């Protein structure tokens, strides 16, 4: 499982990592989940308020070390001086895991190809489903060749977005919220900007 570009890790909250935990639990019902990668987006992404990449890499590494036995950090995207579209990042994981490492080892000792998938919030899926926001070839490549786990988020019109992506529905797995939580890293950053506490978010 490859995780959504970690461009929001600069102000992560416990709730965001609970989303990763929910994704693991849900995916493990249908797949043998081997692991997951946080892939911090590079500085070339130029998002307003984005912390420098070395800080985000460090925060991702600390988060992975302190919260999980299955999460890892991959710095290929972060170290690239050009912006890397999501499709290229997934190709990178596919190449490294399935070609360089010859897949993953089974309990029988054989090696098989790993299914690389994107984990994304519903807000990202909403943008993917919007015409002219994403390159059509990238959308087809991501959803057709890889697939995605979608974390449901409060305030996102997920059903309309999924309706636009019907042709790939077999590769789209929605992880529904059991407990409503609208905390986001954007809101956490806003609190920090106002010198307010984000403890216990």
C-alpha positions in Angstrom: 0.0 0.0 0.0 1.4 3.3 -1.0 0.1 6.3 1.0 -1.1 9.6 -0.3 1.6 12.2 -0.7 2.3 13.3 2.8 2.1 17.0 2.1 0.1 17.6 5.3 2.3 15.9 7.8 3.7 19.2 8.9 0.9 19.5 11.4 -0.4 16.0 11.8 -2.9 15.0 14.4 -3.7 11.7 16.2 -6.9 11.6 14.1 -4.9 11.4 10.8 -3.0 8.4 12.0 -6.2 6.8 13.3 -7.3 7.0 9.6 -4.2 5.1 8.6 -5.0 2.5 11.2 -8.5 2.2 9.9 -7.1 1.7 6.4 -4.9 -1.1 7.6 -7.8 -2.8 9.4 -10.1 -2.5 6.4 -7.5 -3.5 3.8 -6.4 -6.6 5.8 -10.0 -8.0 5.5 -9.5 -8.2 1.7 -5.7 -8.3 1.2 -2.5 -9.6 2.8 -1.2 -6.2 3.7 2.6 -6.2 3.8 3.2 -2.5 4.7 2.6 1.1 3.9 4.8 4.0 2.9 4.5 7.7 3.7 5.8 9.7 0.7 6.4 13.3 1.6 5.8 15.6 -1.4 8.9 17.6 -2.5 9.3 21.3 -2.1 8.6 21.7 -5.8 4.9 21.2 -5.0 4.8 24.8 -3.8 1.7 24.5 -1.6 1.1 27.6 0.5 2.2 27.1 4.1 4.0 23.9 3.3 6.9 23.2 5.7 10.4 22.6 4.1 10.8 19.0 3.0 13.5 18.0 5.5 11.1 18.9 8.3 8.3 16.9 6.8 10.5 13.9 6.2 11.7 14.0 9.8 8.1 14.3 11.1 7.0 11.4 8.9 9.9 9.3 10.2 9.1 10.1 13.8 5.4 9.3 13.3 6.2 6.0 11.6 8.6 5.0 14.3 6.4 5.9 17.2 3.0 4.9 16.0 3.3 1.8 13.8 5.1 -1.4 12.9 3.9 -1.4 9.3 4.4 2.2 8.2 7.7 3.3 6.5 8.9 6.5 4.9 10.1 6.7 1.4 12.1 9.8 0.5 12.3 9.4 -3.3 9.5 11.9 -4.0 10.8 14.3 -1.3 14.3 14.3 -2.7 13.3 15.0 -6.2 13.7 18.6 -7.3 10.8 18.3 -9.7 7.1 17.9 -8.7 6.2 14.2 -9.1 2.6 13.5 -10.0 0.9 10.7 -8.0 1.0 8.3 -11.0 4.8 8.6 -11.2 5.1 8.0 -7.4 3.1 4.8 -7.7 5.2 3.7 -10.6 8.3 4.3 -8.4 6.9 2.0 -5.7 5.9 -0.6 -8.3 9.4 -0.5 -9.8 11.3 -0.7 -6.5 9.1 -3.4 -4.9 8.2 -5.6 -7.9 11.2 -5.2 -10.2 14.2 -4.3 -8.0 13.1 -6.5 -5.1 11.2 -9.1 -7.2 8.0 -8.7 -5.2 7.3 -9.8 -1.7 8.0 -13.1 0.0 5.0 -15.4 0.9 4.8 -17.6 4.0 5.7 -20.5 1.7 9.0 -18.8 0.8 8.1 -17.9 -2.8 8.0 -14.4 -4.2 5.0 -12.8 -5.7 4.2 -9.4 -7.2 2.8 -6.9 -4.7 -0.4 -5.0 -5.4 0.5 -1.3 -5.1 -2.4 0.9 -4.1 -2.9 4.5 -3.1 -4.4 5.6 0.2 -6.2 8.9 -0.2 -8.7 11.1 1.5 -12.1 11.6 0.0 -11.1 15.2 -0.8 -8.4 14.0 -3.2 -10.8 11.6 -4.9 -13.2 14.5 -5.3 -10.5 16.4 -7.3 -9.6 13.3 -9.3 -13.2 13.0 -10.4 -13.3 16.7 -11.5 -12.7 17.1 -15.2 -9.6 19.1 -16.2 -8.1 19.0 -12.7 -6.1 15.8 -13.2 -4.5 14.5 -16.4 -6.9 11.9 -17.8 -4.0 9.5 -18.5 -2.9 9.7 -14.9 -6.4 9.0 -13.6 -6.7 6.0 -15.8 -3.2 4.8 -14.8 -3.8 5.2 -11.0 -7.3 3.8 -10.9 -6.9 1.3 -13.7 -3.5 -0.2 -12.9 -3.2 0.4 -9.2 -6.4 1.2 -7.3 -7.1 3.3 -4.3 -8.4 3.1 -0.7 -10.5 6.1 0.1 -10.8 7.5 3.6 -14.3 9.0 4.0 -14.1 12.6 5.3 -16.9 14.8 6.7 -18.0 17.5 4.3 -16.9 15.8 1.1 -19.5 14.7 -1.5 -17.9 11.3 -1.9 -20.9 9.7 -3.7 -20.9 12.3 -6.5 -17.1 11.8 -6.9 -17.5 8.0 -7.0 -20.3 8.4 -9.6 -17.8 10.1 -11.9 -15.3 7.3 -11.4 -17.8 4.4 -12.0 -15.7 2.7 -14.7 -13.0 2.0 -12.1 -15.3 1.1 -9.2 -13.7 -2.4 -8.8 -10.4 -0.7 -7.9 -11.9 1.8 -5.5 -12.3 0.7 -1.9 -14.1 3.2 0.4 -13.3 3.1 4.1 -16.3 4.5 5.8 -16.1 6.6 9.0 -17.5 4.9 12.0 -16.9 7.9 14.2 -17.4 11.3 12.6 -14.1 13.3 12.7 -13.5 16.5 10.8 -10.1 17.3 12.2 -7.6 17.9 9.4 -4.0 19.0 9.2 -5.2 22.2 7.5 -7.2 23.0 10.6 -4.3 22.1 12.8 -2.0 24.4 10.9 -4.5 27.2 11.2 -4.6 26.7 15.0 -0.7 26.8 15.1 -0.7 29.9 13.0 -2.9 31.6 15.6 -0.6 30.4 18.4 -3.4 28.1 19.7 -2.8 24.6 21.1 -3.3 21.4 19.1 -2.7 19.1 22.0 -5.0 16.1 22.0 -6.5 16.7 18.6 
